[in-house]
Amino acid sequence: MINLRSDTVTRPSAAMREAMANAEVGDDVWGDDPTVNQLQERCKELTGKPAALFVTSGCLGNQLAIKSHTNPSEEIIAEWDSHIVKYEIAGPSFISGVQVMPLKGVHGFMDPDEIAAHIRPDWYHYPKTSLVCIENTHNRAGGTVYPLDDIKQVSKVCKDNNLKLHLDGARIFNASVESGVSVKDYSTQADSITFCFSKGLGAPIGSILCGDEDFIIRAHKYRKILGGGMRQAGIIAAGALFALENNVERLKDDHKNARHFAEEISKLPYVVIDMESVQTNIVIFNTTKDASRIKEVLEGKGILLTNDGKDKMRAVFHMDVSAEQTEQAIGIFKTLKA
């Protein structure tokens, strides 16, 4: 089975499993797990942030960031199709008591002038705007890479208006290897950043949240409230460390496979792809046929992917899909009747 549902389906390699099995552990709730501490130090180096906190998921990292940056009854600005808006179950309102002002972006990127125009005036009828959230790469836009110059403009708007900026960098390493911009250069534009180890990097679990020391102290406390404290977490932190040391540069292979797949299936009469959006490891395409039916037929032929409604589909490439399997997937697509 060729699983293109997501890059979250990756499985730890034998070498990663060995590193996890041999991890030195302690009680992380007490701050005594040496492997977790090593991971957090490494992520501080990568992002240039003074402090870091290991968390179970990117969703938790994002919600801790929102909670730590805001107060109840405030408002945050986020792109309308972003993960925080679409896939985190109204977490900002449920956990932090804030509402979201969603703005429509182009390829997932909000116009800095639009952000500035939607900052609430200081009037007692309005909530206070306190935070802007951006996503890089942008999942639902097709894995698009947020240009650094654009992020700098958003960062300036935030600074000029005394707002915090959070970067949901779940796939920030995909952005980095594709653009040549370091993770540190991206993250220094924001007040906080999350990124995931369990997507293209291939670890089984975990994300990191980075920011200044006071911010991470608040996030640490909220992590405890939400049940996110872990004991001998070095076992999973070791997988994350292994991923950082061994699985970053190979992300280019996933991008190459995704691009090749997109170029080939775009030739099919029932497939429509915005090739401008195919920048990293995600391929989102429209079809003139019923997407749920295509998904069902492909599953019977050995390919798993997802559909979004009646005419949109997504394929995600990762370390468990080789170039040979990519060719197989293309061949199977070509057997489908128009």
ZAMARGU-4260 file (C-alpha; in steps of 0.2 Angstrom, whole numbers, plus 5000, padded with zeros to 4 digits):
<rodrens>
0) 5000/5000/5000 | 5007/5017/4995 | 5001/5029/5009 | 4999/5047/5003 | 4986/5052/5016
5) 4999/5063/5026 | 5017/5064/5031 | 5011/5060/5048 | 5010/5041/5043 | 5029/5039/5043
10) 5036/5025/5054 | 5052/5026/5064 | 5067/5018/5055 | 5076/5004/5064 | 5090/5016/5068
15) 5078/5028/5076 | 5070/5014/5086 | 5087/5009/5092 | 5091/5027/5098 | 5074/5028/5107
20) 5077/5011/5115 | 5094/5017/5121 | 5088/5034/5127 | 5094/5040/5144 | 5078/5045/5153
25) 5072/5054/5169 | 5056/5063/5175 | 5053/5077/5163 | 5039/5084/5175 | 5053/5088/5187
30) 5065/5094/5172 | 5076/5078/5175 | 5075/5070/5158 | 5092/5072/5150 | 5086/5068/5133
35) 5072/5080/5133 | 5083/5093/5140 | 5095/5090/5126 | 5081/5091/5113 | 5075/5107/5120
40) 5093/5114/5120 | 5095/5109/5102 | 5079/5117/5097 | 5084/5133/5105 | 5100/5133/5095
45) 5090/5130/5079 | 5077/5144/5082 | 5088/5157/5091 | 5075/5157/5105 | 5080/5158/5123
50) 5068/5144/5129 | 5059/5128/5122 | 5046/5116/5128 | 5044/5098/5122 | 5025/5095/5119
55) 5015/5080/5112 | 5008/5088/5096 | 5008/5103/5085 | 4990/5107/5090 | 4995/5107/5108
60) 5010/5118/5104 | 4999/5131/5095 | 4986/5131/5108 | 4999/5134/5122 | 5006/5148/5112
65) 4989/5156/5109 | 4985/5154/5128 | 5002/5161/5133 | 5001/5176/5122 | 4983/5182/5125
70) 4970/5185/5138 | 4952/5180/5138 | 4940/5191/5127 | 4954/5196/5115 | 4955/5193/5097
75) 4968/5184/5086 | 4971/5186/5067 | 4974/5170/5057 | 4973/5164/5039 | 4955/5157/5036
80) 4962/5141/5029 | 4976/5138/5042 | 4978/5123/5053 | 4973/5134/5068 | 4957/5139/5060
85) 4952/5123/5051 | 4959/5108/5062 | 4961/5113/5080 | 4942/5111/5085 | 4939/5130/5090
90) 4954/5128/5102 | 4957/5147/5103 | 4939/5150/5110 | 4938/5134/5120 | 4955/5135/5129
95) 4960/5153/5128 | 4943/5162/5127 | 4948/5172/5112 | 4940/5174/5095 | 4948/5172/5078
100) 4947/5185/5064 | 4950/5174/5049 | 4958/5183/5034 | 4958/5176/5016 | 4976/5174/5010
105) 4984/5170/4993 | 4992/5153/4993 | 4989/5154/5012 | 4998/5170/5015 | 4989/5185/5022
110) 4992/5203/5015 | 5001/5213/5028 | 4990/5228/5024 | 4975/5217/5027 | 4981/5212/5044
115) 4984/5230/5048 | 4967/5235/5042 | 4959/5222/5053 | 4967/5227/5069 | 4953/5232/5081
120) 4952/5251/5086 | 4953/5254/5104 | 4934/5255/5108 | 4924/5247/5121 | 4913/5238/5109
125) 4928/5228/5102 | 4939/5215/5108 | 4958/5219/5109 | 4968/5212/5094 | 4983/5204/5103
130) 4991/5190/5091 | 4994/5186/5073 | 4997/5168/5068 | 5005/5162/5052 | 5008/5145/5045
135) 5024/5140/5035 | 5023/5129/5025 | 5004/5131/5023 | 4995/5114/5023 | 4979/5118/5014
140) 4987/5129/5002 | 4997/5115/4996 | 5013/5115/5006 | 5017/5133/5000 | 5033/5142/5007
145) 5029/5158/5016 | 5042/5171/5008 | 5054/5178/5021 | 5051/5195/5015 | 5033/5193/5017
150) 5035/5187/5035 | 5046/5202/5039 | 5032/5213/5033 | 5019/5204/5044 | 5032/5205/5059
155) 5034/5224/5056 | 5015/5226/5057 | 5014/5216/5073 | 5028/5226/5081 | 5021/5243/5075
160) 5004/5239/5083 | 5011/5230/5099 | 5005/5213/5093 | 5013/5196/5096 | 5017/5185/5081
165) 5016/5166/5082 | 5023/5155/5068 | 5015/5138/5066 | 5030/5130/5058 | 5024/5112/5058
170) 5033/5109/5042 | 5046/5123/5044 | 5060/5111/5039 | 5051/5108/5022 | 5051/5127/5020
175) 5069/5129/5025 | 5076/5116/5013 | 5066/5122/4999 | 5070/5140/5001 | 5087/5140/5008
180) 5082/5151/5022 | 5087/5144/5039 | 5074/5140/5053 | 5082/5153/5063 | 5080/5166/5050
185) 5061/5162/5050 | 5059/5160/5068 | 5068/5177/5073 | 5054/5186/5064 | 5041/5179/5076
190) 5039/5179/5095 | 5036/5161/5096 | 5037/5145/5084 | 5031/5128/5085 | 5037/5114/5074
195) 5033/5095/5072 | 5045/5080/5073 | 5031/5068/5068 | 5028/5073/5050 | 5042/5074/5037
200) 5055/5071/5050 | 5049/5054/5053 | 5048/5053/5072 | 5033/5044/5080 | 5027/5059/5091
205) 5031/5076/5097 | 5033/5094/5093 | 5042/5109/5101 | 5037/5126/5106 | 5050/5140/5107
210) 5050/5158/5113 | 5057/5169/5127 | 5059/5163/5144 | 5044/5171/5152 | 5033/5165/5138
215) 5039/5147/5140 | 5036/5148/5159 | 5018/5152/5156 | 5017/5138/5142 | 5025/5126/5154
220) 5011/5129/5167 | 4997/5128/5154 | 5005/5112/5147 | 5003/5105/5165 | 4985/5111/5166
225) 4980/5102/5150 | 4988/5086/5155 | 5003/5088/5144 | 5017/5084/5156 | 5026/5068/5153
230) 5037/5057/5164 | 5051/5047/5155 | 5049/5057/5139 | 5067/5054/5134 | 5061/5039/5124
235) 5051/5049/5112 | 5063/5064/5113 | 5077/5053/5107 | 5067/5050/5091 | 5065/5068/5088
240) 5084/5071/5091 | 5088/5057/5078 | 5076/5065/5066 | 5084/5082/5067 | 5101/5075/5064
245) 5097/5063/5050 | 5081/5067/5042 | 5081/5085/5037 | 5091/5086/5021 | 5082/5071/5013
250) 5065/5081/5013 | 5071/5087/4996 | 5068/5070/4990 | 5050/5071/4995 | 5048/5088/4986
255) 5055/5080/4971 | 5043/5066/4971 | 5028/5077/4974 | 5033/5089/4960 | 5035/5074/4948
260) 5019/5066/4953 | 5010/5083/4951 | 5018/5086/4934 | 5012/5069/4928 | 4995/5068/4934
265) 4991/5086/4928 | 4992/5079/4911 | 4976/5068/4914 | 4960/5076/4907 | 4951/5075/4924
270) 4964/5083/4935 | 4967/5101/4937 | 4982/5107/4948 | 4989/5124/4952 | 5007/5120/4949
275) 5012/5136/4957 | 5006/5129/4974 | 5017/5113/4972 | 5032/5119/4981 | 5036/5106/4994
280) 5029/5089/4998 | 5010/5092/4997 | 5000/5090/4981 | 4982/5097/4981 | 4972/5095/4965
285) 4955/5096/4959 | 4946/5083/4949 | 4931/5084/4937 | 4926/5067/4943 | 4919/5063/4960
290) 4934/5064/4972 | 4927/5051/4985 | 4924/5039/4971 | 4942/5041/4965 | 4948/5039/4983
295) 4939/5023/4984 | 4945/5016/4968 | 4963/5020/4971 | 4962/5012/4988 | 4957/4996/4979
300) 4972/4998/4968 | 4984/5001/4983 | 4985/5020/4985 | 4978/5029/5000 | 4975/5048/4999
305) 4962/5060/5005 | 4948/5070/4998 | 4941/5087/5003 | 4923/5087/4997 | 4917/5082/4980
310) 4931/5088/4969 | 4947/5091/4979 | 4960/5079/4983 | 4977/5079/4993 | 4993/5068/4991
315) 5007/5070/5003 | 5025/5063/5000 | 5036/5058/5014 | 5051/5046/5018 | 5041/5030/5017
320) 5036/5034/4999 | 5051/5031/4987 | 5054/5037/4970 | 5049/5020/4963 | 5033/5020/4973
325) 5029/5038/4966 | 5031/5031/4948 | 5019/5016/4953 | 5006/5029/4960 | 5007/5039/4944
330) 5005/5023/4934 | 4990/5018/4944 | 4982/5036/4941 | 4984/5034/4923 | 4974/5018/4923
335) 4959/5027/4929 | 4946/5031/4915 | 4942/5049/4912
</rodrens>
